[in-house]
Amino acid sequence: MSETKLTGDTFELYCDVVGNPTPEIQWWYAEINRADSFKQLWDGARKRRVSINTAYGANGVSVLGITRLTLEDSGTYECRASNDPRRNDLRQNPAITWIRAQATISVLQKPKINASDQIILPSERSVIPITLQCNLTHAHTSHSESFWMKNGHEISNTRTNQRNTAYRINKTRADDAGEYMCVYTFDMAPNTNTTIEVKASPDITGHKRSENKKESENATMYCKSVGYPHPIWTWRKLEGTSYTDIDNSSGRYFITNRDNYTELNILNLDISTDPGEYQCNATNVIGTNAVTTILRVRSHLAPLWPFLGVLAEILILVVIIVVYEKRKRPDEIMDDDEPVGPMKTNSTNNHKDKNIRQRNTT
């Protein structure tokens, strides 16, 4: 196995050994073209740039790591394993008592790239374009091509074979901020790159304006932003005339932050304490921004309110009708002892009969 690295890089080698009893693992090193002069490596060697982590169980596993590589780190690295009782006897030939696996690491001088300084975008959208530039001034071999990346993803249509490359951003806005990288590729060596930071204050582009829930339910509020560096998120609640940080003494509040996204979850809503105005605040080294969400919590009886309202109206109407009928009845119902109208008498007829009797006597 062989691998090529650049100065300043890091590499790791893995060694996994099976045996019974479990073998001991050691790491050794020899300079290139000097395979007869191996020296044992120890954890913390080379000014603590070397780390060796080994674990023994049913098998043995060991990881060798070297950071901040220099040209002197080039060479042959060897993993040795043995469970022979004579393995550490200096009179024994290591080639007999140890099994070995090797890897050759070549370290090349990292190419030099001159690049633009960091850029800070204005808080408002601008029509003035910005240009990022990189120039490969020194390399161990000729490069193959170059391209641009943003936040770890290649930007399309930016590949070129020029040593001097540029990327232009027109009509800049907050979501253009990020970590830009110009990358140079080589046929016989690792890629090399340099980073240009384009910074902007946070701009919150998404959040809930309101959240309506019933008591004892769970509520979720969120905010997401653009801008770079990623902001520090803070959630607050309006108490009186000022905002105060969320008090999680009840253990019902859970805040999740992931780069340009934050989420506040409230469990088992309390109708007396949880309703109100919540604010999410995003702050980075360039600036700050905040928006609010209104949380409304309804009672369990809320779905019955329309029915209860109709029922109340019906009861009121019934009461009005009963009262009206009671007041109306004495005026319209007549008493049986009172005469309905003037009564005719027999006085006229009696007078007629009297006159007839008087005529007959004469």
Secondary structure, DSSP 8 states (H G I E B T S, - for coil): -EEEEETT--EEEEEEEE-SS--EEEEEEE-TT-TT--EE--TTHHHHTEEEEEEESSEEEEEEEE-S--GGG-EEEEEEEE--TTTT-TTS-HHHH-EEEEEEEEEE---EEEE---EE--SS--SS-EEEEEEEEE-SS-EEEEEEEETTEE-TT--BS-SEEEEEE-S--GGG-EEEEEEEEESSS--EEEEEEEEEEEEEEEE-SEEEEETTS-EEEEEEEEEES--EEEEEEEETTEEEE---TTS-EEEEEETTEEEEEE-S--TTTS-EEEEEEEE-SS-EEEEEEEEEEE-TTGGGHHHHHHHHHHHHHHHHHHHHHHHHHHHHS--TTS-SS----SHHHHHHHHHHHHHHH-
